[in-house]
Amino acid sequence: MDKIRVGMIGSGYWGPNLIRNFMDIPGSELVMVADLKQDRLDKIRRSYPTVLTTQDYTELFNQKLDAAVIATPPSTHHPIAKACLEHGLHVLVEKPLTLSSVHAEELIELAEKKGLVLMVGHTFLYNAAVLAMKDLIDRGDLGQVYYLDAARLNLGLFSRDLNVMWDLAPHDISILLFLLNKLPLAVSAHGLSCAFNGIHDVAYVNMVFPDNIMAHIHISWLDPCKVRRVTVVGSKKMAVLNDIEALEKIKIYDKGVEAPEYSNNFGEFQFSYRYGDILIPNIRLGEPLKVECQHFLDCIIKHEQPCSSGKVGLNVVKILESAQKSLSNSGHMEAIQW
């Protein structure tokens, strides 16, 4: 196959990063960029004179494209992705896939019917540190996983259309599902609307997984510190993934605690604590988004399902739907229907 001809829809916050990568990757040819705002298109033309621009994304359907990349507001993902699939284009759409599991299922069925790739931009699944953390768990280096704790905090970016859970939690939900290779049984969520009434800017999400594994996610647009951290606590060791760190992304702590099997009295009941070394593995780092974009092109060429397939995107949406129900129901634990 010659270069894959790609059209980009949306060049706002995240779109320029996707545009840069598809321009840089030898196997792709970025043909056209669509955006409603003319000033954004003017900037694209100045940076990439060979790329066509339009304010009407349907003009992409006349450019003999192979694929479309969608980085528009989440409320528009379903109609735009559906139109692209109906016109025979492979689709990479930013997270969340949709705001409704019904819409997500419709897109998956349409892609399967037409033999097209449907991929969701869960970029952290292409992050070398996340892959290294999964390898630690899969090899059993951490032992039996007890629980996971994730935090994604910063000051802004606020949205009037989407609460912080739908904006930030897809990152951590996708990471946790990937690390555990399990689907949660139930979820609960609590939150606050601090800056704007009716739009939660702080939320705490709890998930219950099989094998009695718990996972907690703290997300906020209203925090003085930027935090991107995932902690995995196991029976043998503990590991922390800190994506803010430039080089030391993962630290493995040889720490743990063991309780005696039996004791007659309190004096004999003594925990045994283990304080071992801290290991910092060497991880070859690259830009996850570039890996994601290349993976999209490879899946088109090889007719393979992406790591962040439409099905993965659907699973994240289903969890968010149940979490949203809990958020509106005083934090009641909601079963997730798979």
DOLUM-215364 format. One line per 2 residues: number of its first residue (from 1); for each residue x, y, z of C-alpha. Coordinates in steps of 0.02 Angstrom, whole numbers, plus 50000, padded with zeros to 5 digits. Example, Ala and Ser with C-alpha at 12.3 -4.5 7.8 and 13.67 -1.06 7.14 Angstrom:
residues 2
1) 50615/49775/50390  50684/49947/50357
END
This chain:
residues 338
1) 50000/50000/50000  50059/50176/49960
3) 50051/50312/50093  49887/50311/50189
5) 49790/50469/50148  49727/50546/50310
7) 49602/50683/50347  49599/50775/50513
9) 49439/50840/50592  49471/50964/50733
11) 49628/51068/50761  49595/51142/50933
13) 49682/51086/51094  49740/50911/51044
15) 49720/50915/50856  49887/51003/50818
17) 49982/50863/50906  49897/50733/50797
19) 49926/50839/50641  50112/50853/50682
21) 50130/50665/50701  50037/50617/50545
23) 50142/50744/50449  50302/50669/50520
25) 50263/50483/50498  50330/50424/50328
27) 50184/50304/50300  50049/50438/50304
29) 49998/50585/50197  49894/50717/50285
31) 49782/50783/50147  49655/50897/50230
33) 49614/50974/50399  49437/51027/50445
35) 49392/51147/50586  49251/51270/50617
37) 49368/51412/50664  49454/51498/50519
39) 49598/51565/50625  49649/51387/50667
41) 49646/51339/50484  49751/51491/50440
43) 49881/51434/50564  49881/51259/50487
45) 49908/51332/50313  50055/51435/50375
47) 50135/51284/50459  50093/51155/50325
49) 50067/51241/50155  50033/51076/50064
51) 49884/51031/50174  49710/51080/50117
53) 49590/51159/50243  49403/51175/50259
55) 49269/51227/50383  49155/51086/50323
57) 49218/50914/50371  49107/50830/50241
59) 49226/50897/50108  49347/50763/50167
61) 49235/50634/50085  49283/50702/49913
63) 49472/50686/49938  49495/50498/49908
65) 49552/50474/50087  49588/50311/50176
67) 49564/50369/50355  49495/50508/50465
69) 49560/50566/50633  49433/50652/50746
71) 49483/50772/50886  49323/50870/50912
73) 49215/50895/51069  49154/50725/51135
75) 48971/50768/51103  49012/50769/50916
77) 49111/50607/50910  48964/50494/50868
79) 48889/50588/50719  49058/50631/50643
81) 49132/50456/50666  48973/50378/50598
83) 48979/50486/50442  49163/50443/50414
85) 49132/50256/50432  48982/50266/50315
87) 49097/50343/50185  49219/50199/50201
89) 49353/50283/50306  49452/50202/50444
91) 49429/50306/50602  49538/50360/50748
93) 49432/50459/50871  49490/50543/51029
95) 49430/50484/51200  49298/50459/51257
97) 49234/50363/51106  49058/50431/51135
99) 48952/50493/51279  48834/50344/51263
101) 48866/50157/51260  48723/50138/51135
103) 48812/50257/51016  48978/50169/51046
105) 48902/50000/51004  48827/50073/50845
107) 48998/50133/50787  49078/49965/50826
109) 48944/49871/50728  48961/49990/50581
111) 49150/49972/50576  49137/49782/50583
113) 49005/49779/50446  49116/49881/50330
115) 49280/49798/50379  49355/49960/50443
117) 49471/50001/50588  49390/50095/50731
119) 49519/50153/50858  49504/50263/51012
121) 49640/50384/51066  49679/50308/51236
123) 49857/50371/51221  49921/50301/51386
125) 49904/50124/51319  50051/50170/51207
127) 50154/50243/51349  50316/50146/51380
129) 50300/50167/51569  50123/50096/51570
131) 50183/49949/51465  50326/49921/51588
133) 50205/49925/51735  50093/49796/51651
135) 50245/49685/51622  50286/49693/51808
137) 50110/49637/51853  50099/49502/51720
139) 50268/49427/51771  50210/49418/51951
141) 50350/49532/52015  50227/49625/52126
143) 50139/49467/52184  49951/49465/52205
145) 49880/49636/52166  49786/49705/52317
147) 49732/49876/52254  49773/50018/52136
149) 49766/50205/52164  49769/50335/52025
151) 49775/50525/52034  49759/50648/51891
153) 49756/50826/51957  49792/51000/51893
155) 49727/51179/51893  49615/51183/51737
157) 49573/51155/51596  49392/51187/51644
159) 49249/51137/51529  49070/51198/51528
161) 49010/51051/51423  49087/50901/51511
163) 49124/50863/51693  49297/50816/51755
165) 49254/50631/51763  49213/50617/51577
167) 49363/50727/51535  49504/50652/51640
169) 49447/50483/51705  49451/50396/51534
171) 49641/50404/51545  49651/50313/51711
173) 49507/50194/51678  49591/50136/51517
175) 49757/50116/51609  49680/50013/51750
177) 49584/49899/51632  49745/49873/51533
179) 49852/49837/51685  49731/49712/51762
181) 49658/49639/51602  49494/49629/51698
183) 49329/49721/51692  49259/49796/51854
185) 49102/49727/51930  49038/49890/52005
187) 49083/50073/52022  49041/50219/52136
189) 49080/50404/52121  49074/50560/52230
191) 49112/50735/52174  49095/50923/52194
193) 49046/51068/52083  49157/51208/52144
195) 49187/51331/52002  49025/51308/51902
197) 48859/51246/51969  48809/51078/51898
199) 48980/51034/51824  49087/50926/51937
201) 49268/50984/51938  49325/50862/52075
203) 49280/50677/52081  49328/50517/52170
205) 49290/50355/52078  49300/50182/52157
207) 49294/50020/52059  49276/49842/52121
209) 49363/49710/52014  49356/49520/52021
211) 49475/49435/52144  49432/49567/52275
213) 49542/49699/52190  49497/49880/52225
215) 49543/50032/52120  49526/50215/52166
217) 49538/50365/52050  49552/50546/52108
219) 49527/50675/51970  49521/50863/51982
221) 49532/51024/51882  49551/51117/52046
223) 49715/51068/52125  49874/51173/52150
225) 49988/51030/52097  49997/50937/51933
227) 49990/50751/51971  49991/50602/51852
229) 50019/50450/51962  49967/50267/51971
231) 50012/50159/52121  49999/49970/52120
233) 50010/49880/52287  50046/49694/52283
235) 50083/49556/52406  50268/49554/52361
237) 50310/49730/52307  50235/49899/52269
239) 50261/50008/52116  50226/50190/52076
241) 50212/50261/51900  50239/50448/51901
243) 50213/50518/51727  50269/50692/51781
245) 50446/50628/51807  50557/50659/51657
247) 50663/50501/51674  50621/50399/51830
249) 50445/50354/51775  50429/50196/51883
251) 50493/50157/52057  50476/49981/52127
253) 50474/49970/52317  50525/49807/52398
255) 50409/49842/52543  50270/49742/52624
257) 50190/49678/52781  50152/49504/52845
259) 50035/49459/52987  50061/49303/53094
261) 49946/49159/53051  49893/49136/53234
263) 49926/49216/53403  49858/49183/53578
265) 49864/49361/53640  49898/49540/53587
267) 50079/49531/53643  50114/49394/53518
269) 50018/49481/53379  50157/49574/53291
271) 50160/49622/53108  50319/49589/53012
273) 50365/49738/52904  50486/49726/52758
275) 50587/49878/52703  50692/49832/52553
277) 50774/49924/52410  50695/50043/52285
279) 50723/49991/52104  50709/50115/51961
281) 50700/50019/51796  50775/50092/51639
283) 50632/50128/51518  50663/50180/51339
285) 50548/50328/51320  50467/50395/51162
287) 50316/50500/51119  50162/50392/51156
289) 50056/50489/51031  50176/50449/50890
291) 50169/50265/50937  49978/50277/50939
293) 49971/50358/50767  50091/50230/50693
295) 49988/50089/50771  49831/50158/50686
297) 49917/50154/50516  49988/49979/50548
299) 49816/49912/50594  49745/49981/50432
301) 49882/49898/50329  49877/49732/50422
303) 49687/49727/50446  49710/49705/50634
305) 49615/49763/50788  49702/49906/50881
307) 49758/49893/51061  49635/50034/51098
309) 49495/49965/50990  49315/50022/50984
311) 49276/49882/51108  49403/49953/51232
313) 49325/50125/51208  49152/50050/51238
315) 49209/49971/51402  49272/50140/51463
317) 49107/50224/51415  49005/50092/51507
319) 49105/50120/51666  49084/50309/51649
321) 48896/50291/51625  48881/50190/51785
323) 48996/50311/51876  48889/50457/51816
325) 48734/50369/51883  48821/50347/52051
327) 48878/50529/52050  48696/50581/52033
329) 48639/50457/52164  48740/50508/52318
331) 48883/50392/52277  48782/50232/52276
333) 48880/50082/52212  48818/50039/52037
335) 48836/49869/51955  48906/49877/51778
337) 48810/49781/51647  48926/49690/51530
END
